[in-house]
Structures are given as structure tokens and as C-alpha cells.
Amino acid sequence: MGPGILIIVFKGIGDVLLTTPLIRALKKGLPESRLYFLTRRPSLGILENNPNLSGVFCREDRPLPAIRAAGIDISLDFMRSASSGFYALFSGAGKRLAFSYPAGRIFHNILPVKKENPGYTVFDRLQLLEPLGIPDDGPEPELYFKPENSARAEAFLSGEGIAPGTFTVTLDITSPREHRRWAPENFSRLADSLVTAFGAKVIFLWGPGELDYVKAAMSSAREKHLLCPDFNLLDMAALLKRTALHAGTSSAPMHIAVSQGTPTFTIYAPQNSPASWSPPGPLHSWAQGELASLPFETVWARLSAHAGAIKGHSA
């Protein structure tokens, strides 16, 4: 039986998704390994269908007995906190890895110093595989959904008369962080402009607690746009797989779109680096500025160029 390996990430959905390339690399490098993931409840859907995982533990369920019963030999802790360190230390792992931090020696016995990397954040995370001698297998995140998720997405699209091949754009205008929000009326103008310039079908996405905000933004639009149904994360992934382009804030739906091979356009505040959060390559583009004053025209110039290139490539 191969080694049991526990990956620990408590942060948000996007952070968990951006750690999935490690799962793929570990399974490729150690095919007999048993891979487990410890996270919080909102991120369980990102992992539950991953074929490389032997199990997913939920922090809210007090999972330490189940973790110890799994037979963990190696832990990889990406949180560098007392709570995550506790799970690493008492998991039973003989090798406990985390990037070096002041209190790290209390919990971990392998503490490499993370090298500065100005590029995509996934490559930062993949550095933690180096002490194990495991090469990375590329930075592409992975999210797997079931046929029923695809069926729900297809039912919505067909019900709205959107045939395969339609230039469909999903729009995510929300963020839990205020500094990442661009004015909702600007997003409505973007949606209208995408219809006028490209004949796009624009679908506004929303999540828990966001529906009224999104509906208010849509009410200021001139064109008629579509509102995504009450989809869960896996339904949304299936929808994004059928989408020609995803645009919006730096948030979980953008990373989900990347996991499905969908082109993205992201609007960044100055506090967030496009080089760190947008994957390299021509499928992904962005605009950045102080969002309280970032002009619509600046964003539209970049988005329209990107949309034109995407639509031209797929034509």
C-alpha cells in the first residue's frame, strides 16, 4: 500500500481549486499513494468528484479521528497556522511539510523556504513538492462534475434558446471583498456592449446572498440579459464549460472557468496582481486599476479586444 498523503487548505474555494494541480502531480509521481484533502465545508464540492483523491475531510466535522484512521504518512500544510499545524502534527504523518514560518518547527519537520516567483500562484504552491522529489505536472486546476450537473446546465441553456456554438459570456460582478468590486452599472454597460458588438448572450452569475445585488445591476441594463439559476458550484462548472468567455471580478468563478478551459477576462484592483492570479497564455486577459475610478472605456477597450480574439479563434 502506498503512502497516505494529507493536503491541508482551509481558505476559500479559489484557494482550494488552485491547489488541485498538486493532487494531480502527487498521483502521477506516486501512483500507489492514497491522497486526502482537509478543507472547510464550502469547498467540499470542488473536491468531491476528484478521481485522484481517496477521501476529503471537513474541518467543521472534527475529523481528526478519521484522519488518523486513514494512515497518514505525509502532510502538506498550506495554511501555516496553529489550527492547520495541529492537524498536521496529530495526523500521524512522519513527514510534515510547510513553507517556512516562525512557529513552523512546533508542527512540521520539513520547512523549505518558498522561492520568490513573480508568476502564476499555482507555481508557488507546487514548490512544496520539491522536498519529496516530485515534479509538477503543469499548473492547470481541475474540477470534476457529474452528468447531472451537465444536464442542469444544458437544460438552462436550451430553455433560453442558446444553442451550442452561441457566443455566450458569463459575468460575475460580485466579491466578498469591497475593494474588488467595480460599480454594478459598469458591468451592465459591459453586458450591453457585448450584445451590441458581438451578439453575445450574457449570463449574470450569483451566489448566496448576492441575488438582490445582481438583479439591481441587471435592472439598469438596456438589453435583456439572463440570470443564472440557483446553481451549486458543480452546476456552475458545467455551465462555464459551455461558456465562450467568462468575465468579472477576481473570485471563485474565474478560477472555476480556468479549470474548465474557458477563456477569462478579469478586472483587478491594485491590491491584486494579474500575474499571480490569471494563468499565463492568450486565453486569459485582464484590466487593472483603482476600481472606484477605473473608467468604463479602459475596461471595454481591453475586453472587446479579448472577446474579438476569442470569437475569431472559435469561428
Residue pairs with C-beta under 8 A, 6 or more apart in sequence:
1 32
1 34
1 71
2 30
2 31
2 32
2 33
2 34
3 30
3 32
3 33
3 34
3 73
3 74
4 33
4 34
4 36
4 54
4 70
4 71
4 72
4 73
4 74
5 26
5 30
5 33
5 34
5 35
5 36
5 72
5 73
5 74
5 75
5 76
6 36
6 37
6 38
6 67
6 70
6 72
6 74
6 75
6 76
6 87
6 88
6 91
6 93
7 19
7 22
7 23
7 35
7 36
7 37
7 38
7 75
7 76
7 78
8 37
8 38
8 39
8 75
8 76
8 77
8 78
8 79
8 84
8 87
8 88
9 15
9 16
9 19
9 37
9 38
9 39
9 43
9 78
9 79
10 38
10 39
10 40
10 59
10 79
10 81
10 83
10 84
11 78
11 79
12 42
12 43
12 252
13 42
13 43
13 46
13 233
13 252
13 255
13 256
14 251
14 252
14 254
14 255
15 78
16 37
16 39
16 43
16 46
16 47
17 46
17 141
17 143
17 252
17 255
17 256
17 259
18 121
18 122
18 125
18 141
18 255
19 78
19 125
20 46
20 47
20 50
20 141
20 142
20 143
20 259
21 122
21 125
21 126
21 136
21 137
21 138
21 139
21 140
21 141
21 142
22 76
22 125
22 126
22 128
22 129
23 35
23 37
23 50
23 52
23 53
23 142
24 52
24 137
24 138
24 142
25 126
25 129
25 134
25 135
25 136
25 137
26 33
26 35
26 52
26 129
26 134
27 33
27 35
27 52
28 137
29 129
29 132
29 133
29 134
29 135
30 134
34 54
34 55
34 70
34 71
35 52
35 53
35 54
36 53
36 54
36 55
36 56
36 57
36 67
36 70
36 72
37 47
37 53
37 55
37 56
37 57
38 56
38 57
38 59
38 63
38 67
38 84
38 87
39 47
39 56
39 57
39 58
39 59
40 58
40 59
40 60
41 58
41 59
41 60
44 56
44 58
45 232
45 233
45 234
46 143
46 233
47 53
47 56
48 56
49 144
49 145
49 146
49 234
50 142
50 144
51 144
54 70
55 70
57 63
57 66
57 67
59 83
59 87
64 87
64 90
64 91
67 87
67 91
67 92
68 90
68 91
68 92
71 92
72 91
72 92
72 93
73 92
73 93
73 94
73 95
74 93
74 94
74 95
74 96
74 97
74 132
75 87
75 88
75 91
75 93
75 95
75 96
75 97
75 108
76 97
76 98
76 128
77 84
77 85
77 87
77 88
77 96
77 97
77 98
77 107
77 108
78 84
78 98
78 99
78 125
78 128
79 85
80 98
80 99
80 101
80 104
82 103
82 107
85 98
85 103
85 104
85 106
85 107
85 108
86 107
88 96
88 98
88 107
88 108
89 96
89 106
89 107
89 108
95 109
95 110
95 132
96 107
96 108
96 109
96 110
97 108
97 110
97 111
97 112
97 128
97 131
97 132
98 104
98 107
98 108
98 110
98 111
98 128
99 111
99 112
99 113
99 114
99 127
99 128
100 111
100 112
100 113
100 114
101 111
104 111
105 111
110 131
112 127
112 128
112 130
112 131
114 124
114 127
115 127
117 123
117 124
117 127
118 275
118 276
119 275
119 276
119 280
120 139
120 275
120 276
120 277
120 278
120 279
120 280
121 276
121 277
122 139
122 141
122 279
123 136
123 139
126 136
126 139
129 135
129 136
139 279
140 258
140 259
140 279
141 255
141 258
141 259
142 259
143 233
143 234
143 237
143 256
143 259
143 260
145 234
145 235
145 237
145 238
146 234
149 232
149 234
149 235
149 237
149 238
150 238
150 241
152 229
152 231
152 235
152 238
153 231
153 235
153 238
153 239
153 241
153 242
154 238
154 242
156 228
156 229
156 239
157 168
157 239
157 242
160 201
160 226
162 168
162 201
164 242
166 201
166 244
167 198
167 199
167 200
167 201
167 244
167 245
167 311
167 314
168 200
168 201
168 202
168 203
168 242
168 243
168 244
168 245
169 191
169 194
169 200
169 201
169 202
169 203
169 243
169 244
169 245
169 246
169 247
169 307
170 202
170 203
170 204
170 205
170 228
170 239
170 240
170 243
170 245
170 246
170 247
170 248
170 253
170 257
171 187
171 190
171 191
171 202
171 203
171 204
171 205
171 225
171 246
171 247
171 248
172 205
172 246
172 247
172 248
172 249
172 251
172 253
172 254
173 181
173 182
173 184
173 187
173 204
173 213
173 214
173 217
173 248
173 249
174 181
174 205
174 206
174 207
174 210
174 213
174 214
174 249
174 251
175 181
175 249
175 250
175 251
176 251
179 269
179 271
179 291
180 249
180 250
180 251
180 268
180 269
180 272
180 291
181 249
181 291
182 249
182 267
182 291
182 294
182 299
183 291
184 213
184 214
184 216
184 217
184 220
185 217
185 220
186 296
186 299
187 217
187 248
188 217
188 218
188 220
188 221
189 221
189 296
189 300
190 247
190 296
190 299
190 300
190 303
191 202
191 204
191 218
191 221
191 223
191 225
192 221
192 222
192 223
193 300
193 304
194 200
194 202
194 303
194 307
195 201
195 202
195 223
195 225
196 223
197 304
197 307
197 308
198 307
198 308
198 311
200 244
200 245
200 307
201 226
202 223
202 225
202 226
203 225
203 226
203 227
203 228
203 239
203 243
204 214
204 217
204 218
204 225
204 226
204 227
204 228
205 214
205 228
205 236
205 248
205 253
206 213
206 214
206 227
206 228
214 227
215 227
218 225
218 227
228 236
228 239
229 235
231 239
233 252
233 256
236 253
236 256
237 256
237 259
237 260
240 246
240 253
240 256
240 257
240 260
240 262
241 260
241 261
241 262
243 257
243 262
244 262
244 263
244 310
244 311
244 314
245 262
245 263
245 264
245 265
245 306
245 307
245 310
246 253
246 254
246 257
246 262
246 263
246 264
246 265
247 264
247 265
247 266
247 267
247 303
248 254
248 265
248 266
248 267
249 266
249 267
250 266
250 267
250 268
250 269
250 272
250 277
254 264
254 266
254 277
257 263
257 264
258 264
258 279
258 284
261 283
262 283
263 283
263 284
263 306
263 310
264 278
264 283
264 284
264 285
265 284
265 285
265 286
265 287
265 302
265 303
265 306
265 307
266 274
266 277
266 278
266 284
266 285
266 286
266 287
267 286
267 287
267 288
267 291
267 294
267 299
268 274
268 277
268 286
268 287
268 288
269 288
269 289
269 290
269 291
270 288
270 289
270 290
272 288
274 286
274 288
278 284
278 285
278 286
282 309
283 310
285 302
285 303
285 305
285 306
286 302
287 294
287 298
287 299
287 302
287 303
288 294
289 298
